[in-house]
Amino acid sequence: MHVRIHSLDAHFCSSRDCQDYTTDQANCSLKIGALTLKICLHLMERISVFRGSACVWYNSSDHARETGMRAVPSPRPVWSSLAAMTALLVGVLLGTRIGSGPMCGIHTVRADDIALSMIDEADCGWVVQLFNWSEIEPLPGEYFWEYPDAVVRACQYYGLNLVVRVDQPPDWALSPSVDGLPFDANAYASFVSQVAQRYQGRVRAYIIWNEPNLAQEWGGQPPDAENYVQLLRRGYSAVKQTDPAALVVSAGLAPTNRVDKSALDDRIYLQAMYDAGAKEGFDVLGAHPYGFAYPPDDPRHAHQGRNFARLLDLREIMLSNGDVHKPVWATEVGWTTSAADEQQSWLKVSKEQQASYLVGAFERAKHDCPWLELVVVWNLSAGLQPDDEKWGYSIVDDEYNPHPAYVALAQMPKRRIPRVGVPALAEEREVQILSPDVIIRLGDVDTFHPHWARIYGGHAPCRRWRGDFYLDEPGEDSWQLTMEIMQVEEQGNLVTINGQPLDPVAIPLRGKLDFASSWSIAFLRIPSDLLQPGRNTIEIAASPRLPLYQHPRAQFESLQFRNLRLLRLR
C-alpha cells in the first residue's frame, strides 16, 4: 500500500521569546512521543512509505518547457531504512524539529512543473505563489481556476507546503473614491472565501495582500494602515469560516524609510496597524526583510536600517503591543544581481555574494531570531525580461539552470518538519486532469456566446492546449481518457499523450449539428505502455474548418472541452 506524504498540520508555537522549556512541556512531549512511537511501529509493520500522487495542468510557456524541461524522477522511498525512521522518532520524542533555525521556502513568480520540481530537489519544503485575483476572476463571478488548480495539485504531488498570496485586483473591483479602500472589500472577501473553499485542507496559509505601505500596491492611493486592517480582518474571517486550520499571514511590508503619499515607513505602518486593531486579524506576521546591498550580518540600524536586521525592529513593535506568541514569516528575502535601472545599481551584488548572503540570512536567523519560523527566498523564475526588477533576484537563469544561490540553498542544512504518512488507495483508478468547471476553448474565432467559454489565452486563433498529470505507477492495465466536449465536427482534432496518439487518433465526432451546443462525452483508449511513472504530458490540438465549409453566420470552428479524466481499465 502506498502512503501519501504530507507535512504535519499542526501550527508550531514560536513563543521562544521566553526560552524556558518547562518540565510540564517536556513530560507532554515525551507522552506525545511515546504515542507517536507506538503508531509508527504499527505502521512500519504494514506499510512502505513512498511519495504520493497527484495530477496537474500548467499554463506555462512552450519556451520554458522546450528549453528547461527536466525529467521527473520515479517515486522514491522517503524513509528507506530503519535508521532514518529512528532518527525521526527521536526528534518527535524530544519534542523538537529535525534541524534548527527557520524553515526554508521559495517564492515563485509563476510556478510550473520545472520550478516546483527544483524546489523539491533543493529540499525546500515551502512555496509561496500569488493567486492573481484579476486573472482568476476577470469579471464578477466568472472564475477561471485552471492555473491555481495546477499549482495546488503539483504541490500535493511534490509534498510542498503551499502559501497563497491573494492580491492584484481586477479593474471591475477598483474604487474611484479617494477615501477608504481603493477597491471593493466585499468583493475581495468573497474571492478569498472562494479560494479557501476550493482548496480547503490543501493550502497551508494565505497572505492577505502585498506591501500595502506602498501607494503602487494600494491602488495608487496613499498608504492607509487603518483601511488595510479592515481588509485584513475581512480576509481573516473569510479564510477561517471556510478552512479554520489554514493560517492567515499579514501582508509583508516593504522596507522603506519614506514618509509621504507614495510610501510609509514599514515600522510606522506596523504600529498603526496595531493601533487599528490588527492583532486579532492574523496568525503570523509577514515581513520582507530585504538585505539591499549589505550582508545579512550587517548591524542593526546600520545604513539607516536598510538591511536584514530591520526584522528586529518589527519584532520589537510586536512585543510592545503584546503580540509575544505569534511567529514571524519572512515571506520575501533576497539580494539582486542586476539593476532594473540606474537608480537601483547600488543594490547589485555578485552571484557569489547572493549565494553567501542568502545562506547567511538563515544562519543569522537561527542565532538572533528564534521567533522567525520561515524564510522565503525571492525568487525562482524563468522567462522574465532583464529590465524587470524581479529578474536579478531569481536564483536560476532563463532556462532554469541554477545560479550559485540555488546550489548553496540546496546544500544548506535545513530545519525540517517531521512528516507523517496518510494512507492512500493501493492503486490509482482515476486521475483528474482538468476540473469539471474549467472549460478550455480552442478555435479561430473569439465570438462569445452564453454557452461558449472565452477563447483560451484571450486571443484567436488559439488551436493548442497542453497539460501535465502525474502517476505513481501506471501498471500493466490500459487506461481510458474521458472528456466532455462541445461542437466537435472536425476530423482533425487530435489528442496525444507523451507525444503519442491515442485510440482513436482524433476526438470522435458527435455526428450531428446541434445549434444548442450541448455537451457530450468522448472516450479514447490509452495503451498501458504510453504512460510512465511521474510526469506525463497531454496535448489537444484543434483543426480549423476549411473556408469552403464555414457558414457566414453559424461557425463551428471552435472546440471546447472540460472534465478530463483518466480511468484505469480492467
BAPATOR-350116 format. One line per 5 residues: number of its first residue (from 1); their letters; for each residue x, y, z of C-alpha. Coordinates in steps of 0.05 Angstrom, whole numbers, plus 5000, padded with zeros to 4 digits. Layout:
N
NUM = a = X/Y/Z | ...
//
This chain:
570
1 = mhvri = 5000/5000/5000 | 5025/5069/4982 | 5025/5126/5031 | 5019/5199/5012 | 5067/5243/5050
6 = hslda = 5043/5308/5079 | 5072/5357/5129 | 5042/5359/5198 | 4980/5403/5200 | 4996/5430/5269
11 = hfcss = 5017/5502/5275 | 5083/5508/5312 | 5084/5553/5372 | 5140/5603/5369 | 5137/5635/5437
16 = rdcqd = 5211/5627/5445 | 5218/5698/5470 | 5215/5662/5537 | 5268/5609/5526 | 5250/5564/5585
21 = yttdq = 5230/5493/5567 | 5189/5472/5628 | 5182/5404/5660 | 5109/5401/5641 | 5126/5415/5569
26 = ancsl = 5179/5360/5570 | 5131/5310/5600 | 5079/5328/5549 | 5129/5319/5492 | 5150/5251/5519
31 = kigal = 5078/5227/5524 | 5064/5250/5453 | 5129/5219/5430 | 5113/5153/5462 | 5045/5151/5430
36 = tlkic = 5076/5170/5363 | 5127/5115/5371 | 5073/5063/5380 | 5035/5088/5319 | 5097/5090/5276
41 = lhlme = 5119/5020/5296 | 5049/4995/5280 | 5051/5029/5212 | 5121/5002/5197 | 5095/4932/5203
46 = risvf = 5043/4943/5149 | 5064/4996/5100 | 5120/5021/5056 | 5128/5096/5054 | 5130/5127/4985
51 = rgsac = 5114/5192/4951 | 5041/5206/4937 | 5008/5220/4871 | 4970/5278/4842 | 4953/5307/4775
56 = vwyns = 4966/5377/4750 | 4960/5420/4689 | 5004/5481/4676 | 4994/5544/4637 | 5068/5555/4626
61 = sdhar = 5101/5577/4562 | 5124/5528/4508 | 5192/5562/4511 | 5202/5544/4584 | 5182/5472/4571
66 = etgmr = 5225/5465/4508 | 5287/5497/4538 | 5280/5477/4611 | 5242/5412/4614 | 5271/5365/4666
71 = avpsp = 5255/5292/4676 | 5212/5278/4737 | 5241/5220/4775 | 5203/5158/4791 | 5171/5154/4860
76 = rpvws = 5226/5143/4911 | 5225/5120/4983 | 5222/5176/5034 | 5249/5134/5091 | 5289/5077/5062
81 = slaam = 5317/5049/5126 | 5300/5036/5198 | 5356/5084/5218 | 5322/5142/5183 | 5256/5126/5216
86 = tallv = 5291/5121/5283 | 5321/5190/5274 | 5253/5218/5260 | 5223/5185/5322 | 5279/5212/5366
91 = gvllg = 5261/5282/5342 | 5188/5271/5359 | 5204/5240/5427 | 5246/5300/5446 | 5191/5347/5423
96 = trigs = 5238/5381/5374 | 5243/5391/5300 | 5298/5360/5259 | 5350/5415/5249 | 5344/5485/5276
101 = gpmcg = 5332/5556/5253 | 5277/5576/5206 | 5246/5531/5153 | 5264/5545/5081 | 5215/5566/5027
106 = ihtvr = 5220/5595/4957 | 5174/5647/4925 | 5157/5632/4853 | 5134/5685/4803 | 5093/5636/4763
111 = addia = 5103/5565/4788 | 5107/5509/4737 | 5129/5437/4739 | 5203/5454/4729 | 5204/5506/4784
116 = lsmid = 5167/5462/4835 | 5209/5401/4820 | 5272/5443/4831 | 5245/5468/4897 | 5232/5396/4917
121 = eadcg = 5302/5375/4895 | 5332/5432/4936 | 5296/5403/4997 | 5258/5468/5010 | 5191/5448/5037
126 = wvvql = 5151/5512/5026 | 5127/5551/4965 | 5095/5620/4963 | 5055/5635/4900 | 5010/5693/4880
131 = fnwse = 4939/5675/4861 | 4923/5735/4818 | 4853/5759/4832 | 4846/5794/4764 | 4868/5731/4727
136 = ieplp = 4823/5683/4766 | 4761/5727/4768 | 4767/5774/4708 | 4693/5790/4712 | 4647/5788/4773
141 = geyfw = 4630/5716/4789 | 4667/5689/4727 | 4723/5644/4753 | 4780/5611/4716 | 4813/5560/4761
146 = eypda = 4860/5525/4713 | 4925/5554/4738 | 4912/5553/4813 | 4886/5482/4807 | 4951/5464/4774
151 = vvrac = 4994/5495/4829 | 4954/5462/4886 | 4957/5393/4854 | 5031/5399/4838 | 5048/5419/4909
156 = qyygl = 5010/5359/4934 | 5049/5314/4887 | 5116/5341/4909 | 5097/5345/4983 | 5107/5421/4985
161 = nlvvr = 5071/5466/5035 | 5035/5519/4994 | 5026/5590/5018 | 4980/5631/4974 | 4986/5707/4967
166 = vdqpp = 4920/5739/4946 | 4921/5807/4913 | 4923/5842/4845 | 4850/5867/4839 | 4813/5865/4772
171 = dwals = 4791/5931/4741 | 4718/5918/4758 | 4734/5916/4832 | 4772/5982/4835 | 4740/6040/4870
176 = psvdg = 4742/6111/4842 | 4736/6141/4911 | 4796/6175/4941 | 4771/6158/5011 | 4771/6089/5042
181 = lpfda = 4794/6026/5007 | 4817/6033/4935 | 4777/5971/4916 | 4715/5933/4935 | 4730/5900/5002
186 = nayas = 4667/5857/4999 | 4687/5830/4931 | 4757/5815/4957 | 4730/5778/5018 | 4684/5738/4972
191 = fvsqv = 4742/5719/4927 | 4785/5698/4986 | 4727/5655/5011 | 4720/5622/4943 | 4794/5605/4941
196 = aqryq = 4795/5579/5013 | 4733/5536/5000 | 4760/5506/4936 | 4827/5487/4966 | 4806/5471/5037
201 = grvra = 4858/5429/5072 | 4908/5436/5014 | 4935/5507/5026 | 4975/5517/5090 | 4968/5593/5094
206 = yiiwn = 4941/5655/5060 | 4977/5722/5055 | 4927/5779/5054 | 4953/5829/5003 | 5024/5852/4989
211 = epnla = 5063/5913/5013 | 5003/5958/5027 | 5050/6011/5054 | 5067/6029/4982 | 5018/6070/4941
216 = qewgg = 5034/6029/4879 | 5008/5968/4915 | 4948/6005/4945 | 4911/6025/4882 | 4953/6088/4874
221 = qppda = 4926/6118/4938 | 4968/6139/4998 | 4982/6081/5046 | 4928/6075/5099 | 4941/6024/5154
226 = enyvq = 4871/6031/5184 | 4838/6013/5118 | 4886/5955/5108 | 4868/5927/5176 | 4795/5927/5154
231 = llrrg = 4816/5886/5093 | 4860/5841/5135 | 4805/5825/5184 | 4755/5810/5128 | 4805/5765/5096
236 = ysavk = 4818/5730/5162 | 4744/5717/5172 | 4736/5692/5100 | 4791/5641/5109 | 4773/5618/5179
241 = qtdpa = 4699/5608/5164 | 4717/5561/5107 | 4783/5530/5128 | 4797/5541/5202 | 4862/5502/5200
246 = alvvs = 4894/5548/5149 | 4937/5604/5175 | 4928/5677/5158 | 4991/5718/5146 | 4992/5793/5146
251 = aglap = 5020/5827/5084 | 5094/5833/5081 | 5111/5907/5086 | 5161/5940/5040 | 5223/5962/5079
256 = tnrvd = 5225/6037/5067 | 5244/6099/5106 | 5199/6145/5066 | 5140/6180/5099 | 5098/6211/5044
261 = ksald = 5039/6197/4998 | 5079/6145/4958 | 5105/6103/5016 | 5102/6097/5091 | 5158/6071/5135
266 = driyl = 5141/5998/5150 | 5155/6007/5224 | 5107/6066/5229 | 5057/6028/5188 | 5060/5966/5231
271 = qamyd = 5048/6006/5295 | 4989/6039/5260 | 4962/5970/5244 | 4964/5951/5317 | 4931/6017/5336
276 = agake = 4875/5999/5287 | 4863/5931/5318 | 4904/5885/5274 | 4925/5839/5330 | 4863/5794/5323
281 = gfdvl = 4867/5793/5247 | 4926/5748/5233 | 4962/5685/5258 | 5031/5702/5231 | 5065/5768/5218
286 = gahpy = 5091/5773/5147 | 5155/5812/5134 | 5201/5830/5075 | 5270/5840/5106 | 5309/5851/5043
291 = gfayp = 5384/5858/5051 | 5392/5914/4999 | 5467/5915/4983 | 5490/5893/5052 | 5508/5826/5082
296 = pddpr = 5458/5792/5129 | 5503/5804/5190 | 5502/5879/5178 | 5489/5911/5247 | 5421/5934/5267
301 = hahqg = 5407/6006/5248 | 5467/6009/5202 | 5455/6041/5134 | 5392/6075/5161 | 5363/6007/5178
306 = rnfar = 5362/5983/5106 | 5386/5913/5119 | 5363/5844/5142 | 5367/5865/5215 | 5308/5912/5204
311 = lldlr = 5268/5850/5222 | 5287/5861/5295 | 5251/5928/5293 | 5187/5895/5271 | 5193/5843/5326
316 = eimls = 5203/5897/5378 | 5138/5930/5355 | 5102/5863/5362 | 5128/5855/5433 | 5109/5926/5453
321 = ngdvh = 5038/5910/5431 | 5034/5845/5470 | 5040/5800/5409 | 5093/5756/5441 | 5069/5688/5420
326 = kpvwa = 5059/5699/5346 | 5113/5677/5298 | 5142/5717/5240 | 5150/5692/5169 | 5197/5729/5123
331 = tevgw = 5156/5718/5060 | 5206/5754/5015 | 5282/5756/5026 | 5333/5768/4972 | 5392/5804/4940
336 = ttsaa = 5393/5824/4867 | 5449/5811/4818 | 5423/5861/4766 | 5395/5931/4766 | 5330/5946/4730
341 = deqqs = 5352/6018/4722 | 5409/6064/4741 | 5376/6085/4806 | 5379/6013/4831 | 5451/5999/4810
346 = wlkvs = 5475/6008/4882 | 5434/5946/4902 | 5474/5898/4858 | 5514/5842/4888 | 5553/5786/4853
351 = keqqa = 5522/5718/4842 | 5571/5690/4893 | 5551/5743/4943 | 5477/5729/4931 | 5490/5656/4949
356 = sylvg = 5531/5673/5010 | 5482/5725/5035 | 5421/5681/5029 | 5453/5624/5068 | 5479/5676/5118
361 = afera = 5408/5702/5129 | 5386/5632/5152 | 5447/5628/5197 | 5434/5696/5229 | 5361/5680/5239
366 = khdcp = 5380/5615/5274 | 5420/5653/5326 | 5384/5721/5332 | 5312/5707/5312 | 5284/5645/5346
371 = wlelv = 5213/5671/5332 | 5226/5671/5257 | 5194/5606/5233 | 5201/5612/5158 | 5247/5648/5110
376 = vvwnl = 5223/5650/5037 | 5274/5666/4984 | 5252/5715/4930 | 5252/5685/4876 | 5257/5625/4829
381 = saglq = 5232/5642/4760 | 5250/5639/4686 | 5229/5679/4625 | 5229/5748/4657 | 5257/5808/4620
386 = pddek = 5324/5837/4644 | 5290/5904/4657 | 5241/5871/4705 | 5267/5882/4775 | 5247/5811/4793
391 = wgysi = 5298/5783/4743 | 5360/5798/4783 | 5333/5765/4846 | 5320/5698/4813 | 5364/5640/4835
396 = vddey = 5361/5607/4766 | 5372/5633/4696 | 5322/5638/4639 | 5329/5564/4623 | 5324/5542/4696
401 = nphpa = 5399/5530/4701 | 5418/5540/4775 | 5455/5602/4798 | 5504/5593/4856 | 5448/5615/4903
406 = yvala = 5405/5555/4885 | 5463/5508/4894 | 5481/5538/4962 | 5409/5534/4986 | 5404/5461/4963
411 = qmpkr = 5467/5444/5002 | 5449/5484/5064 | 5428/5444/5126 | 5355/5458/5137 | 5305/5454/5193
416 = riprv = 5255/5400/5174 | 5186/5385/5199 | 5174/5311/5214 | 5125/5284/5162 | 5070/5234/5173
421 = gvpal = 5041/5185/5123 | 4968/5188/5105 | 4943/5122/5076 | 4922/5125/5003 | 4889/5075/4957
426 = aeere = 4930/5015/4938 | 4927/5036/4865 | 4904/5095/4826 | 4838/5083/4789 | 4822/5154/4768
431 = vqils = 4864/5216/4755 | 4832/5284/4745 | 4869/5326/4694 | 4820/5383/4684 | 4764/5400/4732
436 = pdvii = 4691/5398/4711 | 4684/5473/4720 | 4746/5491/4679 | 4730/5499/4605 | 4783/5504/4551
441 = rlgdv = 4760/5533/4484 | 4804/5528/4422 | 4789/5556/4354 | 4798/5610/4302 | 4744/5658/4326
446 = dtfhp = 4733/5691/4393 | 4658/5705/4387 | 4629/5700/4457 | 4562/5666/4468 | 4530/5644/4534
451 = hwari = 4544/5570/4521 | 4616/5583/4499 | 4675/5599/4543 | 4721/5655/4524 | 4777/5634/4476
456 = yggha = 4835/5603/4513 | 4891/5653/4524 | 4845/5711/4506 | 4864/5717/4432 | 4843/5679/4369
461 = pcrrw = 4867/5638/4336 | 4885/5590/4392 | 4890/5518/4369 | 4931/5481/4421 | 4928/5465/4495
466 = rgdfy = 4978/5426/4536 | 4974/5399/4606 | 5011/5353/4654 | 4987/5298/4700 | 5024/5251/4747
471 = ldepg = 5021/5177/4762 | 5055/5137/4816 | 5055/5074/4775 | 5011/5063/4713 | 5017/4988/4717
476 = edswq = 5003/4940/4660 | 4930/4958/4652 | 4903/5001/4596 | 4873/5068/4612 | 4816/5109/4583
481 = ltmei = 4813/5184/4573 | 4743/5213/4582 | 4727/5284/4565 | 4665/5327/4559 | 4664/5361/4491
486 = mqvee = 4622/5412/4455 | 4612/5420/4379 | 4666/5374/4354 | 4651/5364/4280 | 4721/5363/4250
491 = qgnlv = 4763/5303/4232 | 4829/5331/4256 | 4821/5348/4330 | 4880/5308/4356 | 4898/5283/4426
496 = tingq = 4967/5258/4444 | 4999/5235/4510 | 5074/5239/4516 | 5076/5255/4442 | 5040/5191/4421
501 = pldpv = 4969/5185/4391 | 4911/5152/4427 | 4858/5104/4400 | 4823/5134/4362 | 4875/5185/4339
506 = aiplr = 4824/5242/4336 | 4768/5262/4382 | 4706/5223/4358 | 4654/5264/4320 | 4587/5277/4352
511 = gkldf = 4554/5263/4285 | 4503/5318/4289 | 4498/5393/4281 | 4470/5420/4345 | 4456/5494/4346
516 = assws = 4441/5488/4421 | 4514/5468/4430 | 4503/5415/4483 | 4557/5376/4519 | 4572/5303/4503
521 = iaflr = 4625/5254/4527 | 4682/5226/4486 | 4724/5165/4503 | 4795/5150/4479 | 4835/5089/4497
526 = ipsdl = 4907/5096/4523 | 4954/5037/4515 | 4989/5020/4580 | 5059/5028/4550 | 5042/5101/4534
531 = lqpgr = 5042/5123/4606 | 5101/5129/4653 | 5112/5139/4727 | 5117/5212/4746 | 5102/5267/4697
536 = ntiei = 5061/5255/4634 | 5041/5308/4583 | 4975/5312/4546 | 4963/5356/4485 | 4899/5373/4448
541 = aaspr = 4902/5407/4381 | 4841/5436/4345 | 4834/5430/4269 | 4810/5493/4234 | 4750/5485/4187
546 = lplyq = 4765/5498/4114 | 4736/5565/4090 | 4693/5528/4039 | 4653/5498/4096 | 4648/5559/4141
551 = hpraq = 4578/5586/4146 | 4576/5663/4148 | 4531/5663/4210 | 4537/5594/4243 | 4610/5578/4252
556 = feslq = 4634/5512/4281 | 4709/5524/4282 | 4713/5523/4358 | 4724/5463/4402 | 4716/5465/4477
561 = frnlr = 4725/5412/4530 | 4724/5403/4604 | 4727/5349/4658 | 4787/5309/4631 | 4798/5245/4670
566 = llrlr = 4839/5182/4664 | 4804/5117/4684 | 4840/5051/4694 | 4810/4994/4653 | 4808/4921/4672
//
